[in-house]
Amino acid sequence: MKRKILFIALFLIPVMAWPANEELKYVDAQHLTLVGKVMPTPANVYHRVDTVKYGNMPGAVKRLFTYSAGLAVCFKTNSTNVTARWVTRNKGVMGNMTPIAQRGLDLYIYTDGQWIPAGVGTPIAGKTHLECRIAQHVKPEEHQFMLYLPLFEELLSLEIGVDSAATIEAIPSPFRHTVLVYGSSILHGACASRSGLTYPARLSRSTDINFINYGVSGNGKMEASVADMLKDIEADAFVLDCMPNPSPEEITERTPYFVNTLRKYHPGVPIIMIESYMREKGYSDQQVYDRCRRQSQAFIEQYELLKKQGVPDLYLIRDQQAIGTDHEGSLDGVHPNDVGFERMAKQYGPQLMEILKKYGIE
């Protein structure tokens, strides 16, 4: 059964003044369908977690959960143009991310039974108030669209513009089930060129399953306070792709509480641990190589220990050189590029689906 996810908090988002354009009309995106969320966030609809309710999480984790990574707005319109006006909290530029992925927008159109790219919203350096015509000359008939939001920025407001005589309406979520994926900057989306090219987004479009992006760049360290937040989320499965961030010692110390907490509050729900790949830097930097190997060893040891202790419905996906063997799958020696993310989706997807199908998640 498909689920429609819609959150409205109009009184909490500031109204921004924009120049009038008689050829277009704008609607607040909050009146459309927002997918990729699993809890209400009263402070800002585009946050992923209610950081006030879960205020005991580390400060960096709370800040990163205000970013709109993995969220997308779904709608249908017969407009020949799609424009967006949006406001971000900050105007900085990250060194290893494209501006489009960091602070911009990524539009897909549903055609011939699949989601295909339709255009991007490109931010302007040094500005927080942004406007961009994303798609134009679209065939004048009703189409379904999905607009991915910024990966590494807090979004304050978003309006979608269409032709003045066109219609624009919310549509039911195109995804079913809820698979929550918790993890590192790799999961979060570094370094995809567009927000729709992260591996959770790719998996969602290819399977019609809602893979929720709970990546917290550099801070997916399995703190107890994060486990206590996740236990309150209703999901059909939990995926832990967090091995890159905690130290080997933190993995050994924190994994039992993290997994057992999820297991206690979600009996019968699969928990899938993913062993991360060797960082590209590890092939030249011996310290990086040693750390990655020690992390993997600790991660696998904790999985095996939990299985021996009788924790049910727990799975491990082993690394099989997820970003490839030709050394072309990374942007900066740590994070995948678009090639790397494509390879990750192709490797993880079948293994995840094999497990999920055992629980009727397909």
C-alpha positions as CSV (number, residue, x, y, z in Angstrom):
1,M,0.0,0.0,0.0
2,K,1.4,3.4,-0.9
3,R,1.6,6.0,1.8
4,K,1.3,9.7,1.4
5,I,3.5,11.7,3.6
6,L,2.5,15.4,4.1
7,F,3.7,17.8,6.7
8,I,2.4,21.3,7.0
9,A,3.9,23.9,9.4
10,L,3.2,27.2,7.6
11,F,3.3,29.4,10.6
12,L,6.8,28.3,11.4
13,I,8.5,29.1,8.1
14,P,9.2,32.8,7.4
15,V,7.4,34.3,4.4
16,M,9.9,35.6,1.9
17,A,9.3,38.5,-0.5
18,W,10.0,37.8,-4.1
19,P,9.5,39.9,-7.3
20,A,6.2,39.4,-9.1
21,N,6.2,37.3,-12.3
22,E,2.9,37.4,-14.0
23,E,3.8,34.5,-16.3
24,L,4.1,32.1,-13.3
25,K,2.3,31.3,-10.1
26,Y,3.9,29.8,-7.1
27,V,2.8,27.4,-4.4
28,D,4.4,26.7,-1.1
29,A,6.0,23.2,-1.4
30,Q,4.6,22.3,2.1
31,H,1.2,22.0,0.4
32,L,2.5,19.2,-1.8
33,T,3.8,15.7,-0.9
34,L,7.0,15.5,1.1
35,V,8.7,12.0,1.0
36,G,11.8,10.9,2.8
37,K,10.5,11.8,6.3
38,V,9.5,9.6,9.2
39,M,8.7,12.0,12.0
40,P,7.1,15.5,12.2
41,T,9.5,18.3,12.8
42,P,7.6,21.3,14.2
43,A,10.5,23.7,14.0
44,N,11.0,23.3,10.3
45,V,9.2,20.9,8.0
46,Y,12.4,20.3,6.0
47,H,14.4,19.0,9.0
48,R,14.7,15.2,9.2
49,V,14.6,14.9,13.0
50,D,12.9,16.9,15.7
51,T,16.1,18.2,17.3
52,V,14.2,19.9,20.1
53,K,12.5,16.7,21.3
54,Y,15.8,14.8,20.9
55,G,17.9,17.5,22.3
56,N,20.4,15.3,24.1
57,M,22.0,14.2,20.9
58,P,25.5,15.7,20.2
59,G,25.3,19.2,18.8
60,A,26.9,18.3,15.4
61,V,24.4,15.4,15.0
62,K,21.5,17.8,15.7
63,R,22.8,20.3,13.2
64,L,23.2,17.7,10.5
65,F,19.7,16.4,11.0
66,T,18.4,19.9,10.1
67,Y,19.7,19.3,6.6
68,S,17.2,18.2,4.1
69,A,19.2,15.2,2.7
70,G,17.0,12.6,1.2
71,L,13.8,14.7,1.2
72,A,11.9,15.2,-2.0
73,V,8.7,17.0,-3.0
74,C,6.3,15.1,-5.2
75,F,3.6,16.8,-7.4
76,K,1.8,16.7,-10.7
77,T,1.3,19.6,-13.1
78,N,0.5,20.3,-16.7
79,S,2.8,23.3,-16.8
80,T,5.4,23.6,-19.6
81,N,7.8,25.2,-17.1
82,V,8.9,24.3,-13.6
83,T,10.6,27.0,-11.5
84,A,11.7,27.1,-7.9
85,R,12.4,29.8,-5.3
86,W,14.1,28.7,-2.2
87,V,16.0,30.0,0.8
88,T,18.9,28.3,2.6
89,R,20.3,29.1,6.0
90,N,23.8,29.5,4.8
91,K,25.5,30.6,1.6
92,G,28.9,28.8,1.9
93,V,30.4,26.3,-0.6
94,M,31.9,23.0,0.4
95,G,35.2,22.0,-1.2
96,N,34.2,18.5,-2.3
97,M,30.5,19.0,-3.2
98,T,28.9,20.6,-6.2
99,P,26.8,23.6,-5.3
100,I,23.8,21.8,-6.9
101,A,24.1,18.9,-4.5
102,Q,25.0,21.0,-1.5
103,R,22.4,23.8,-1.7
104,G,20.5,23.2,-5.0
105,L,17.6,21.2,-6.3
106,D,17.3,18.1,-8.5
107,L,14.1,17.5,-10.5
108,Y,12.9,14.2,-11.9
109,I,10.0,13.5,-14.2
110,Y,8.1,10.2,-14.4
111,T,7.9,9.0,-18.0
112,D,7.7,5.6,-19.6
113,G,7.5,3.8,-16.2
114,Q,10.6,5.4,-14.7
115,W,12.0,8.5,-13.1
116,I,14.4,10.4,-15.3
117,P,16.3,13.7,-14.7
118,A,14.4,16.8,-15.8
119,G,16.7,19.7,-14.6
120,V,18.5,21.2,-11.7
121,G,18.1,24.3,-9.5
122,T,21.5,25.9,-9.4
123,P,22.3,28.1,-6.4
124,I,24.3,31.4,-6.8
125,A,27.5,31.8,-4.8
126,G,27.1,34.2,-1.8
127,K,23.3,34.2,-1.9
128,T,20.7,32.5,0.4
129,H,17.6,33.7,-1.5
130,L,17.6,31.7,-4.8
131,E,15.4,31.3,-7.8
132,C,15.9,29.2,-10.9
133,R,13.9,27.9,-13.9
134,I,14.5,24.2,-13.6
135,A,12.6,22.7,-16.6
136,Q,11.1,24.4,-19.6
137,H,9.4,23.5,-22.9
138,V,7.8,20.4,-21.2
139,K,5.1,18.8,-23.3
140,P,1.8,20.5,-22.2
141,E,0.1,17.6,-20.5
142,E,0.0,16.4,-16.9
143,H,3.3,14.9,-15.6
144,Q,4.4,13.7,-12.2
145,F,7.6,15.3,-10.8
146,M,9.9,14.6,-7.8
147,L,12.1,17.4,-6.6
148,Y,15.0,16.4,-4.4
149,L,16.1,19.0,-1.8
150,P,19.6,20.1,-0.8
151,L,21.9,17.5,0.7
152,F,24.2,19.6,2.9
153,E,22.2,22.7,3.9
154,E,19.2,23.7,6.0
155,L,16.3,24.7,3.8
156,L,14.2,27.5,5.2
157,S,11.5,27.8,2.5
158,L,10.6,26.5,-0.9
159,E,8.1,27.5,-3.5
160,I,7.5,25.8,-6.8
161,G,6.4,27.9,-9.8
162,V,4.3,26.8,-12.8
163,D,2.6,28.5,-15.7
164,S,-0.1,30.9,-14.5
165,A,-2.8,28.9,-16.3
166,A,-1.5,25.5,-15.2
167,T,-2.6,23.3,-12.4
168,I,-0.3,21.8,-9.7
169,E,-1.3,19.3,-7.1
170,A,0.1,16.9,-4.6
171,I,0.3,13.2,-5.5
172,P,0.5,10.1,-3.3
173,S,4.0,9.0,-2.3
174,P,5.5,6.9,-5.1
175,F,7.2,4.8,-2.5
176,R,5.9,2.0,-0.2
177,H,7.4,0.6,3.0
178,T,10.0,2.5,5.1
179,V,13.6,1.4,5.3
180,L,15.6,3.7,7.5
181,V,19.3,3.9,6.7
182,Y,21.6,5.4,9.4
183,G,25.2,6.3,8.7
184,S,28.0,8.5,7.6
185,S,28.8,11.2,5.0
186,I,28.8,8.5,2.3
187,L,25.2,7.7,3.0
188,H,24.5,11.4,3.5
189,G,25.5,12.0,-0.1
190,A,29.1,13.1,-0.3
191,C,30.2,13.4,-3.1
192,A,27.2,12.9,-5.5
193,S,26.9,15.7,-8.1
194,R,23.1,15.9,-7.6
195,S,21.0,15.0,-4.6
196,G,19.1,12.4,-6.6
197,L,22.3,10.4,-7.2
198,T,23.0,9.2,-3.7
199,Y,22.6,5.5,-3.3
200,P,19.5,5.6,-1.1
201,A,17.8,7.9,-3.7
202,R,18.8,5.5,-6.5
203,L,17.5,2.5,-4.5
204,S,14.2,4.2,-3.8
205,R,13.6,4.9,-7.5
206,S,14.6,1.5,-8.7
207,T,12.6,-0.5,-6.0
208,D,9.7,1.9,-5.2
209,I,10.7,1.4,-1.5
210,N,11.2,4.4,0.6
211,F,14.9,4.3,1.7
212,I,15.1,7.1,4.4
213,N,18.4,8.9,4.4
214,Y,19.7,9.4,8.0
215,G,23.2,10.1,7.1
216,V,25.0,12.5,9.4
217,S,28.3,13.5,7.8
218,G,31.3,12.5,9.9
219,N,29.0,11.9,12.9
220,G,27.3,8.5,12.4
221,K,29.0,7.2,15.5
222,M,26.3,5.1,17.1
223,E,25.8,7.2,20.2
224,A,23.3,5.9,22.7
225,S,21.2,9.1,22.3
226,V,20.8,8.5,18.6
227,A,19.7,4.9,19.3
228,D,17.2,6.3,21.7
229,M,15.9,8.5,19.0
230,L,15.7,5.8,16.3
231,K,13.8,3.4,18.6
232,D,10.8,5.8,18.4
233,I,10.6,5.6,14.6
234,E,8.3,3.1,13.0
235,A,10.2,1.5,10.1
236,D,9.9,-1.8,8.2
237,A,13.7,-2.3,8.4
238,F,16.8,-0.6,9.8
239,V,20.1,-0.5,7.9
240,L,23.3,0.5,9.7
241,D,25.8,1.9,7.2
242,C,27.8,3.7,9.9
243,M,31.1,1.8,10.1
244,P,33.2,4.6,8.6
245,N,32.7,7.1,11.4
246,P,33.3,5.5,14.8
247,S,36.7,4.4,15.9
248,P,37.3,0.6,16.2
249,E,37.0,1.1,20.0
250,E,33.7,3.0,19.7
251,I,32.4,0.3,17.4
252,T,33.2,-2.3,20.0
253,E,31.7,-0.2,22.8
254,R,28.6,1.1,21.2
255,T,27.3,-1.5,18.8
256,P,25.7,-3.8,21.4
257,Y,23.5,-1.0,22.9
258,F,22.6,0.4,19.5
259,V,21.5,-2.9,18.0
260,N,19.9,-4.3,21.2
261,T,17.9,-1.0,21.6
262,L,16.5,-1.3,18.1
263,R,15.8,-5.0,18.6
264,K,13.9,-4.4,21.9
265,Y,11.6,-1.7,20.5
266,H,11.2,-3.3,17.0
267,P,10.9,-7.0,17.4
268,G,10.7,-8.9,14.2
269,V,12.0,-6.0,12.1
270,P,15.2,-6.8,10.2
271,I,18.4,-4.9,11.2
272,I,21.0,-5.0,8.4
273,M,24.6,-4.0,9.1
274,I,26.8,-2.9,6.1
275,E,30.5,-3.3,6.1
276,S,32.0,-0.3,4.4
277,Y,34.5,-0.4,1.6
278,M,38.2,0.4,1.8
279,R,38.8,4.1,1.4
280,E,40.6,4.9,-1.8
281,K,43.3,6.7,0.3
282,G,43.9,3.4,2.0
283,Y,45.7,2.1,-1.1
284,S,48.5,4.7,-0.6
285,D,48.1,5.8,3.0
286,Q,49.0,3.1,5.4
287,Q,47.3,4.7,8.4
288,V,44.0,5.0,6.5
289,Y,44.4,1.3,5.4
290,D,45.0,0.2,9.0
291,R,42.1,2.2,10.4
292,C,39.7,0.8,7.8
293,R,40.8,-2.8,8.5
294,R,40.5,-2.3,12.2
295,Q,37.0,-0.8,11.8
296,S,35.9,-3.7,9.6
297,Q,37.3,-6.2,12.1
298,A,35.5,-4.6,15.0
299,F,32.2,-4.3,13.1
300,I,32.2,-8.0,12.0
301,E,33.2,-9.1,15.5
302,Q,30.3,-7.3,17.0
303,Y,27.9,-8.7,14.5
304,E,29.1,-12.2,15.2
305,L,28.9,-11.7,19.0
306,L,25.3,-10.4,18.8
307,K,24.4,-13.4,16.6
308,K,25.9,-15.8,19.2
309,Q,24.0,-14.0,21.9
310,G,20.8,-14.9,20.0
311,V,19.8,-11.5,18.6
312,P,17.3,-12.4,15.9
313,D,16.7,-10.9,12.5
314,L,20.2,-9.4,12.3
315,Y,22.1,-9.5,9.0
316,L,25.5,-8.4,7.7
317,I,26.3,-7.3,4.2
318,R,30.0,-7.8,3.6
319,D,32.0,-5.4,1.5
320,Q,32.8,-6.7,-2.0
321,Q,34.7,-3.6,-3.2
322,A,31.5,-1.7,-3.4
323,I,32.9,1.2,-5.5
324,G,34.8,-1.0,-7.9
325,T,38.4,-2.2,-8.4
326,D,39.6,0.3,-11.0
327,H,40.1,3.1,-8.5
328,E,37.8,5.4,-10.4
329,G,34.9,5.3,-7.9
330,S,35.9,8.1,-5.5
331,L,36.1,11.8,-5.7
332,D,38.5,12.7,-2.9
333,G,39.9,9.4,-1.8
334,V,37.2,8.9,0.8
335,H,33.7,9.5,-0.6
336,P,32.2,8.0,-3.8
337,N,31.7,10.0,-7.0
338,D,28.6,9.3,-9.2
339,V,30.3,6.2,-10.6
340,G,31.0,5.0,-7.1
341,F,27.4,5.6,-5.9
342,E,26.0,3.7,-9.0
343,R,28.2,0.8,-8.1
344,M,27.2,0.9,-4.5
345,A,23.5,0.8,-5.5
346,K,24.1,-2.1,-7.8
347,Q,25.9,-4.1,-5.1
348,Y,23.8,-3.3,-2.1
349,G,20.4,-3.3,-3.9
350,P,20.1,-7.0,-4.6
351,Q,21.5,-8.0,-1.2
352,L,19.2,-5.7,0.6
353,M,16.2,-6.9,-1.5
354,E,17.0,-10.5,-0.8
355,I,16.8,-9.9,2.9
356,L,13.8,-7.5,2.8
357,K,11.7,-9.9,0.7
358,K,11.9,-12.4,3.6
359,Y,9.8,-9.9,5.5
360,G,7.3,-9.1,2.7
361,I,9.1,-5.8,1.9
362,E,9.1,-5.7,-1.9
